[in-house]
Structure formats: C-alpha cells, structure tokens
Amino acid sequence: MRFNLIGPFEIVTDDGRIYRPGTPKVCQTLALLLTRPNEIITAESLIQELWGERPPRSAVTTLQTYVYHARRMFVNERLTDPDRPLIVTCPPGYAIQVDDEEVDVQVFERLVNHARKLLADGDAALALRTVGQALDLWRGPALANFPAGDVLTGHIAHLEELRIRAYEIRIEAKDELGQHRESIPELRRLINDYPLNEWFHSRLIAVLGATGRRAEALQAYQNVRRLLDDELGLEPSLELKRLQLRLLNPEPLRTAHRDPVGARSA
C-alpha cells in the first residue's frame, strides 16, 4: 500500500488500484495522521486542523465519527487486509500504523536528506540521481484535492521549503559535475516559479557568465534588481552585487562561491 500526499491525496493499493477519498474531513484526518506515521496525533491537533479556532461543541464526538468512517473506508473499499488495523486509538489521540516507505512524504524527506549528505561527501553523481528520485515524487501541489486546515498548511509549507532545498541540491550537483549549461533551463523555470528567491537568480547569473553568456548574465542581474525594487523596495544582496562586479570586470567569470548545500542546516 502507498499513501500519496505530494499531489492529490490518494491511496494506492497493493494490486495497483488508486482510491481518492471523497470526504474532505476524512482526508484531513488521514493526511494529518500520515504526516507522522506510527506517532500519536492528539485529538486536540486533529480538532485544530478540522475546525481551527472555532470547533463545534460536538468536536470530539464528530472527530470520532470521522475516524470511524476512515476505518470503515479501508474495509469497505478493500484497500487493505481486514486483519491489518491501520488507525488505532492511543490516548490522547490516534495513530496510523504504516511503514515510512508507504508514505511518499516520508520517502521524499529521506531521499532529500540522503542526497544532501552525498553532496557534502563529494559524491555529486549519486546525489544528482537521488535528488532526482525525490523530485519525481511530486505530482502537483501537496494535498491538492481538498482544503487544508491550519495544521496541515504548516506541513505543506515545510514540504515546499524542502522541495526548494532539493532543487538547490540538484543545481549544486550539476555544477560539481560541470553540467553548467544543463542547469540554465531549470534555473529559468525556477525563477519563474520562485521569483523572489535570490539564490536561484544568483545561480543563473553565475552560470550564464561561466558559459560565456555575459550579456545575458548582466540582463538577468538587471531583471532581479528591478524585481526586488518593484516588489519589496530592496537592493540586491551582496552576493548578487559581487556577481555584477565580476561580470563587469574583464577577468573571466568563474562560478560564484557559495556555501555547500550539504553544510546548510535542515
């Protein structure tokens, strides 16, 4: 069995069937349990997710009903072995008993952390393959088929930050392997998706300069300078300004110095 949260929430059975629960509250309940498999999620956290700061007086009873429906769903839809209890009551809340490898979020985090370590250890080729496997798990925005509450929204933000870290690792690995030109299309796409991320802008400018496209690199600098000024009223970072000076210097531009991704805190 596989639980996919990175994209529309879905359950993939052992025989390959894909099932998407149709009740948003049941989806929220299951998804929150799956963010920390085999750990107790308190009823208080589940109620916060389902109703925010204004839970109904019947919140505890209604939550029990949603858990009951989730349990029945696994049996009625033949999603798992009836003898395998997935959702267990563990005061002060509930837990879902699944292996980490059965939850795509857990697999994604493990692969990204492993890729970061590989890059820090100097194995850029394996880091590139590993982070590629992690990014391939994304089928669209996380939990895209139902509205998330406050608690899940925090988990989704964490996932998006980890996704950005994964892109950084991939760019760094390509750089270590000398695949500068191969990074340019991806960096342009990433800048479009994350226009205020100065790291992606700096890498594009550096790579364009390193591959002999100095005029395009200078134009990329002007683009980010205008963007930061228009959107935030800010000047470019010191790293970006140094890149511009290197581009204006007649000396050949080398790839900009940066902190290894593997050395950054998680």
C-alpha positions in Angstrom: 0.0 0.0 0.0 1.1 3.5 -0.7 -0.2 6.8 0.6 0.5 9.8 -1.7 0.2 13.3 -0.2 2.5 15.1 -2.7 -0.2 16.0 -5.2 -3.8 15.0 -4.9 -4.3 12.8 -1.8 -4.6 9.2 -2.9 -4.2 5.7 -1.7 -2.6 3.1 -3.9 -3.5 -0.5 -3.1 -1.1 -3.4 -3.3 -2.9 -4.5 -6.5 -2.4 -1.1 -8.1 -5.8 0.5 -7.6 -5.9 4.2 -6.9 -8.5 5.4 -4.5 -9.2 9.1 -3.6 -11.4 9.6 -0.5 -14.3 11.9 -1.3 -15.0 13.4 2.1 -12.7 16.4 2.8 -12.8 16.0 6.6 -11.8 12.3 6.4 -9.0 13.3 4.0 -7.8 15.9 6.5 -7.9 13.4 9.4 -5.9 10.8 7.4 -3.4 13.2 6.0 -2.6 14.6 9.4 -2.1 11.2 10.8 0.2 10.3 7.9 2.4 13.3 8.4 3.8 11.4 11.4 3.1 7.7 10.9 3.3 5.5 14.0 3.2 8.5 16.2 0.3 9.7 18.3 -1.5 12.8 16.9 -3.6 14.3 19.7 -7.3 14.8 19.4 -6.6 18.5 20.1 -4.3 18.7 17.0 -6.9 17.0 14.8 -9.7 19.3 16.0 -7.4 22.3 15.3 -6.9 21.0 11.8 -10.6 20.3 11.2 -12.2 23.4 12.7 -9.5 25.9 13.5 -10.1 28.2 16.4 -13.9 27.7 16.4 -14.6 24.0 16.9 -18.2 22.9 17.5 -19.3 21.7 20.9 -19.6 18.2 19.4 -16.0 18.3 18.1 -14.7 15.3 20.0 -17.7 13.1 19.0 -17.6 14.3 15.4 -13.9 13.6 15.2 -14.6 10.0 16.5 -17.1 9.7 13.7 -14.6 10.7 11.0 -12.1 8.2 12.4 -14.8 5.6 12.3 -15.6 6.4 8.6 -11.9 6.3 7.8 -11.6 2.8 9.3 -14.7 1.6 7.5 -13.4 3.0 4.2 -10.3 0.8 4.3 -12.6 -2.3 4.8 -15.5 -1.4 2.5 -13.2 -0.4 -0.4 -11.0 -3.4 0.2 -8.0 -1.1 0.4 -6.1 -3.3 2.9 -6.2 -6.6 4.6 -9.2 -6.5 7.1 -6.9 -8.1 9.7 -4.5 -5.2 9.5 -5.7 -2.4 11.8 -4.3 0.9 10.4 -5.8 3.6 12.6 -5.5 2.8 16.3 -6.8 4.8 19.3 -3.9 5.8 21.5 -4.9 8.3 24.2 -4.7 11.3 24.0 -5.4 10.8 20.3 -4.9 8.4 17.3 -2.0 6.9 15.3 -1.8 5.3 11.9 0.3 2.2 11.7 2.2 2.2 8.4 5.8 1.9 7.3 7.6 5.1 6.4 8.2 3.6 2.9 4.4 3.5 2.4 4.1 7.3 2.7 5.5 9.4 -0.2 6.2 12.4 2.1 8.5 10.2 4.3 10.3 8.8 1.3 10.8 12.3 -0.1 12.3 13.6 3.1 14.6 10.6 3.4 15.8 10.9 -0.2 16.5 14.7 0.1 18.4 14.2 3.3 20.5 11.4 1.8 21.2 13.5 -1.4 22.4 16.4 0.8 24.8 14.1 2.7 26.1 12.6 -0.6 26.8 16.0 -2.0 28.5 17.1 1.2 30.6 13.9 1.0 31.7 14.7 -2.6 29.5 12.1 -4.5 27.8 14.6 -6.8 26.7 12.0 -9.3 24.8 9.8 -6.8 23.5 12.9 -5.1 22.0 14.1 -8.5 20.3 10.7 -9.1 19.0 10.6 -5.5 17.5 14.1 -5.5 16.0 13.4 -8.9 14.2 10.4 -7.4 12.9 12.7 -4.7 11.6 15.4 -7.0 10.0 12.8 -9.3 7.6 12.1 -6.4 5.9 15.5 -6.9 2.6 15.1 -8.8 1.5 18.7 -8.2 0.8 20.8 -5.1 0.7 18.8 -1.9 -2.8 17.7 -0.8 -4.3 19.5 -3.8 -7.7 17.9 -3.8 -9.1 19.2 -0.5 -8.8 22.4 1.6 -6.2 22.0 4.3 -6.6 23.5 7.8 -4.1 25.4 9.9 -2.0 22.3 11.0 -1.7 20.7 7.5 -0.9 24.1 6.0 2.2 24.2 8.2 3.2 20.8 7.0 2.7 21.8 3.4 4.9 24.9 3.8 7.6 22.6 5.3 7.3 20.4 2.3 7.6 23.3 -0.1 10.8 24.5 1.7 12.2 21.0 1.4 11.3 21.0 -2.3 13.3 24.2 -2.8 16.2 22.6 -0.9 16.0 19.7 -3.3 16.2 22.0 -6.3 19.2 23.6 -4.8 20.9 20.3 -4.3 20.2 19.4 -7.9 21.7 22.6 -9.2 24.8 22.2 -6.9 25.3 18.6 -8.0 25.1 19.6 -11.7 27.6 22.4 -11.0 30.0 20.0 -9.4 29.7 17.7 -12.4 30.4 20.5 -14.8 26.9 20.5 -16.2 26.5 24.2 -16.2 24.6 24.6 -19.5 22.2 21.9 -18.5 21.2 23.9 -15.4 20.1 27.0 -17.4 16.6 25.9 -18.5 15.8 24.6 -15.0 17.1 27.8 -13.3 14.9 29.9 -15.6 11.9 27.8 -14.7 12.7 28.0 -11.0 13.0 31.8 -11.2 9.6 31.9 -12.8 8.1 29.7 -10.0 10.0 31.4 -7.2 10.7 34.9 -8.4 11.9 36.3 -5.0 14.4 33.5 -4.4 17.7 35.3 -4.8 19.7 32.1 -4.7 18.2 30.9 -7.9 18.8 34.3 -9.5 22.4 34.3 -8.4 23.0 30.8 -9.8 21.5 31.7 -13.2 23.7 34.8 -13.4 26.8 32.9 -12.4 26.1 30.0 -14.8 25.4 32.3 -17.7 28.6 34.2 -17.0 30.6 30.9 -16.7 29.3 29.7 -20.0 30.4 32.8 -21.9 26.9 34.5 -22.0 28.0 37.7 -20.2 25.4 40.0 -21.8 22.6 37.6 -20.8 24.0 37.4 -17.3 24.1 41.2 -16.9 20.5 41.3 -18.2 19.5 38.7 -15.6 21.0 40.9 -12.9 19.1 43.9 -14.1 15.9 41.8 -14.1 16.3 40.7 -10.5 17.3 44.2 -9.4 14.1 45.7 -10.8 12.0 42.9 -9.4 13.4 43.4 -5.9 12.9 47.1 -6.1 9.4 46.9 -7.5 8.1 44.2 -5.2 9.9 44.9 -2.0 11.8 48.1 -2.3 15.1 46.3 -1.7 18.5 46.4 -3.2 20.1 43.1 -4.5 22.0 41.0 -2.0 25.8 41.5 -1.5 26.3 38.2 -3.4 24.3 39.5 -6.4 26.2 42.8 -6.4 29.5 40.9 -6.3 28.4 38.9 -9.3 27.6 42.0 -11.2 31.1 43.4 -10.5 32.7 40.2 -11.7 30.7 40.4 -14.9 31.8 44.0 -15.5 35.4 43.0 -14.7 37.4 41.9 -17.8 38.7 38.9 -15.9 36.9 35.6 -16.9 33.9 34.9 -14.6 34.1 31.8 -12.6 31.1 30.1 -11.0 30.2 32.1 -7.9 31.3 31.0 -4.5 28.6 29.6 -2.4 28.1 27.6 0.8 27.7 23.9 0.0 24.1 22.8 0.3 25.2 19.9 2.5 26.5 22.3 5.1 23.3 24.2 5.5 21.0 23.4 8.4 18.0 21.3 7.7 
